[in-house]
């Protein structure tokens, strides 16, 4: 099958994305449009020059360089309208890519910081935008709270306290992101216990740039249901054994792993090996704007460069649904069973 036909087929394929950051999903054009309208200062207003600042281009793959792509946008958002706009558009873009179930993780602090908006208000704005997008597209969105290793326990605790109060309506999971190399996860463990007690699912970026011992810690000390990335488990039989025994799902994002330099090529990516060894895995985008990809692109790469077939991709989606943070998982599983069993591929439509 030629790539063009395969891309069309994969775009029509109903997809699940469990690991996507709102902060890494914002259209480059929207940044510039908001900046011009609201007179927000940016390093450049030239589209291609700005794109090079916020997207991976031809620089050598590097974990810290990848994280630095978020620096321009940190503290950018001037008002409620801009926050609601980018949240709506992130869901819209996923729906147009025929993503049917999306867990979109974000940090309220990221959007609140420059204007010192109350984080609880930001959460309500973002949720309102998600709900409007769900009303216009055939997609279901579940928000996941992200806290960062980089900014200390005090700020993370403040945000988690808000989220726990709102758990069951605004957040259904907790995630820890940031610089795994220089900031250990251990100080955040009490916050994960608090979130778990509130009924939230747990996921943690581990074994991406750090070693497999971070994955073991996330499972055994944090009680995580899922691991963000976890590619370094490939270097540890112990880690793989623990992941398989506990059925902890790895949220895999191959293109992102190439861009951060933690995997040298798609052919060398451990996703297929994990899958063949019976580990729970899913295929996701991470930061589609930063990596300039869609989930369809990831599926095409999975087929052409990683040895997956359509049946494999269905199984990846089924595993993703089994491990999702949706509050009514059984209903969601029935919905997807109808799609797979009948071979029905629903296309994104606007009301």
C-alpha positions in Angstrom: 0.0 0.0 0.0 1.4 3.4 -0.9 2.0 5.9 1.9 -0.8 8.2 0.8 -3.4 5.4 0.9 -2.0 4.1 4.2 -2.2 7.6 5.7 -5.9 7.9 4.6 -6.7 4.4 6.0 -5.0 5.3 9.3 -6.7 8.6 9.6 -10.1 6.8 9.2 -9.0 4.4 11.9 -10.8 5.2 15.2 -8.0 6.0 17.7 -7.3 6.4 21.4 -4.7 8.7 22.8 -3.9 8.4 26.5 -0.7 10.6 26.6 -1.1 14.0 25.1 -0.2 17.3 26.7 -2.4 20.3 26.1 0.6 22.6 26.4 2.2 20.7 23.5 -0.9 20.6 21.3 -1.4 24.3 20.6 -1.4 25.5 17.0 1.7 27.6 16.2 -0.6 30.0 14.2 -2.8 30.5 17.2 0.1 31.6 19.3 0.9 34.3 16.8 -2.7 35.3 16.3 -3.3 35.7 20.0 0.0 37.6 20.5 -0.9 40.1 17.7 -4.4 40.6 18.9 -3.5 40.9 22.6 -0.2 42.7 22.1 1.8 39.9 23.8 5.5 40.2 23.4 7.1 37.2 21.6 10.8 36.7 20.4 9.5 36.9 16.8 6.2 37.2 15.0 7.5 35.6 11.8 5.6 32.2 11.5 8.6 30.1 10.3 11.0 31.7 12.8 8.6 31.2 15.6 8.0 27.6 14.5 11.7 26.9 14.9 11.5 28.1 18.5 8.6 25.9 19.6 8.9 22.8 17.3 11.6 20.3 16.8 13.4 20.9 13.6 16.9 19.9 12.5 18.7 20.3 15.8 20.3 17.1 17.3 17.9 15.1 19.4 18.1 16.1 23.0 15.9 15.7 26.1 16.5 19.2 27.6 16.3 20.8 24.2 12.8 19.2 23.8 11.7 20.6 27.1 13.0 24.0 26.2 10.5 24.1 23.3 7.9 24.9 26.0 9.7 27.9 27.4 8.3 30.5 25.0 4.8 29.5 25.7 5.2 29.3 29.5 3.4 32.3 31.0 2.1 33.4 27.6 -1.7 33.4 28.0 -3.1 36.9 28.4 -6.7 36.2 29.2 -9.6 33.8 29.5 -10.5 33.8 25.8 -7.0 32.7 24.8 -7.0 29.8 27.2 -10.4 28.7 26.1 -9.4 29.0 22.5 -6.3 26.8 22.6 -8.1 24.2 24.8 -10.9 24.0 22.3 -8.6 23.8 19.3 -6.5 21.0 20.8 -9.6 18.8 21.1 -10.8 19.9 17.6 -7.5 18.9 16.1 -7.6 15.5 17.8 -11.2 14.9 16.6 -10.3 15.8 13.0 -7.6 13.2 13.2 -10.4 10.7 14.2 -9.3 10.3 17.8 -12.4 9.0 19.5 -11.1 9.0 23.1 -8.5 11.5 24.4 -7.0 11.9 27.8 -5.6 15.5 27.6 -3.2 16.3 30.5 -2.3 19.8 31.5 -0.9 22.0 34.3 -3.3 24.8 35.4 -0.2 26.6 36.6 1.1 26.8 33.1 -1.9 28.7 31.9 -2.5 30.8 35.1 1.0 32.1 35.8 1.5 35.3 33.8 -1.7 37.0 34.8 -1.9 35.2 38.2 -5.3 33.8 37.4 -6.8 31.6 40.2 -5.9 28.0 39.1 -9.5 26.9 39.9 -10.9 29.4 37.5 -8.4 28.2 34.8 -9.6 24.6 35.3 -13.2 25.7 34.8 -12.3 27.6 31.6 -10.4 24.7 30.2 -13.1 22.2 31.1 -15.8 24.5 29.5 -13.7 24.5 26.3 -13.4 20.7 26.3 -17.1 20.3 26.8 -17.9 22.7 23.9 -15.6 20.8 21.6 -17.1 17.5 22.7 -20.5 18.9 21.8 -19.3 19.7 18.3 -17.2 16.6 17.6 -17.5 12.9 18.0 -14.8 12.6 20.7 -14.7 12.0 24.4 -12.1 13.9 26.5 -10.9 13.1 30.0 -8.7 15.7 31.7 -5.6 14.6 33.6 -3.7 16.9 36.0 0.0 17.4 35.4 2.3 18.6 38.1 6.0 19.3 37.4 9.1 18.0 39.1 10.9 21.2 38.3 9.0 23.7 40.4 9.0 22.1 43.9 6.7 20.3 46.2 4.9 23.5 47.5 3.5 24.5 44.1 2.7 20.8 43.3 0.9 20.4 46.6 -1.2 23.5 46.1 -2.3 22.3 42.6 -3.1 18.8 43.8 -5.1 20.1 46.7 -7.3 22.0 44.2 -7.6 19.0 41.9 -8.5 16.6 44.8 -11.3 19.0 45.7 -12.5 18.8 42.1 -11.8 15.1 41.5 -14.5 13.2 39.8 -15.6 16.2 37.7 -12.6 18.1 36.4 -9.7 15.6 36.8 -9.6 11.8 36.6 -5.9 11.3 36.8 -2.6 12.7 38.1 0.6 12.9 36.1 4.1 13.9 37.1 6.2 15.4 34.2 9.3 17.6 33.8 13.0 17.0 34.0 13.5 13.4 35.1 17.3 13.7 35.0 17.7 16.4 37.5 14.5 16.2 39.7 13.7 12.9 41.4 10.1 11.8 41.8 10.3 10.7 45.4 9.3 14.0 47.1 6.0 13.9 45.2 4.9 10.4 46.5 2.6 11.8 49.2 0.7 13.8 46.6 0.1 10.7 44.5 -1.3 8.9 47.6 -3.7 11.8 48.2 -4.8 11.7 44.5 -5.3 8.0 44.7 -7.4 8.3 47.8 -9.6 10.7 45.9 -10.2 8.1 43.2 -7.8 9.5 40.6 -5.8 7.3 38.3 -2.0 7.6 38.5 0.5 8.0 35.7 4.1 9.2 36.0 6.8 10.1 33.4 9.5 7.5 34.2 12.2 5.7 32.4 12.2 8.2 29.5 15.5 10.0 30.0 16.1 8.4 33.4 16.9 4.7 34.1 14.6 1.7 34.5 14.9 2.0 38.3 12.5 5.0 38.0 9.9 2.8 36.4 10.2 0.3 39.2 9.9 3.1 41.7 6.8 4.4 39.9 5.1 1.0 40.1 6.2 -0.1 43.6 6.5 3.1 45.6 3.9 5.3 43.8 1.4 2.6 42.9 1.0 4.0 39.3 -1.5 2.5 37.0 0.4 3.7 34.0 3.9 4.9 33.0 4.6 7.8 30.7 7.1 6.6 28.1 9.0 3.9 30.1 11.3 3.1 27.1 14.2 2.3 29.4 12.4 -0.7 30.7 13.9 -2.4 27.6 17.3 -2.4 29.5 15.9 -4.2 32.5 14.5 -7.7 32.7 13.4 -6.8 36.3 11.4 -3.8 35.1 9.8 -5.7 32.3 8.8 -8.5 34.7 7.3 -6.1 37.2 5.4 -4.2 34.4 4.0 -7.5 33.0 3.1 -8.9 36.5 1.3 -5.8 37.5 -0.2 -5.1 34.1 1.0 -1.5 34.3 0.5 0.2 31.0 3.3 2.0 29.1 2.1 5.1 27.4 4.5 5.0 24.4 5.2 8.1 22.2 7.7 6.9 19.6 8.3 10.2 17.6 8.7 12.1 20.8 11.3 9.6 22.0 13.3 10.1 18.8 13.1 13.9 19.3 14.3 13.7 22.9 17.1 11.4 21.9 16.2 8.6 24.3 15.7 6.2 21.3 17.9 6.4 18.2 15.3 5.5 15.6 11.8 4.2 15.1 13.2 0.8 14.1 15.1 0.6 17.3 12.1 1.7 19.4 11.1 -1.0 22.0 7.3 -0.7 21.5 7.0 -3.8 19.3 9.3 -5.8 21.6 7.2 -4.9 24.6 4.0 -5.7 22.7 5.3 -9.1 21.6 6.4 -9.9 25.2 2.9 -9.4 26.5 3.4 -6.0 28.2 0.5 -3.6 28.3 1.3 -0.8 25.9 -0.5 2.0 24.0 0.5 4.3 21.1 0.2 8.1 21.7 1.4 11.5 20.5 2.9 13.3 23.6 3.2 16.8 22.1 1.8 16.9 18.6 2.6 20.5 18.0 6.2 20.3 19.3 6.9 17.2 17.3 4.7 18.4 14.3 2.8 15.1 14.1 -0.6 13.6 14.4 -1.7 10.3 15.9 -2.3 9.2 12.3 1.4 9.8 11.6 2.3 7.6 14.5 0.1 4.8 13.2 1.7 5.1 9.7 5.1 4.9 11.3 4.0 1.9 13.4 3.0 0.0 10.2 5.9 1.1 7.9 8.8 1.2 10.4 7.9 -0.8 13.4 6.2 -3.9 12.0 2.6 -3.5 13.2 -0.5 -4.5 11.3 -4.1 -3.3 11.6 -5.0 -6.1 14.0 -2.1 -5.1 16.2 -3.3 -1.5 16.2 -6.8 -2.6 17.3 -5.2 -4.5 20.2 -3.2 -1.4 21.2 -6.4 0.6 21.3 -8.2 -2.1 23.3 -5.3 -2.1 25.9 -5.5 1.6 26.1 -9.3 1.5 26.8 -8.7 -1.2 29.4 -6.2 1.1 31.2 -8.0 4.5 30.7 -9.0 6.8 33.5 -12.6 7.1 32.3 -15.1 7.0 35.2 -17.4 4.6 33.4 -14.9 2.3 31.7 -17.5 -0.4 30.9 -19.6 1.9 28.9 -16.6 3.1 27.0 -15.5 -0.5 26.3 -18.9 -1.4 24.9 -18.8 1.7 22.6 -15.4 0.6 21.2 -16.4 -3.0 21.0 -19.2 -2.0 18.6 -16.7 -0.2 16.5 -14.3 -3.1 16.3 -16.8 -5.9 16.1 -18.7 -4.3 13.3 -15.7 -2.9 11.5 -17.4 0.5 11.8 -15.1 3.4 11.4 -16.8 6.7 12.5 -15.4 9.8 11.0 -15.2 13.1 12.8 -18.2 15.3 12.2 -19.2 18.7 13.2 -22.7 19.5 14.4 
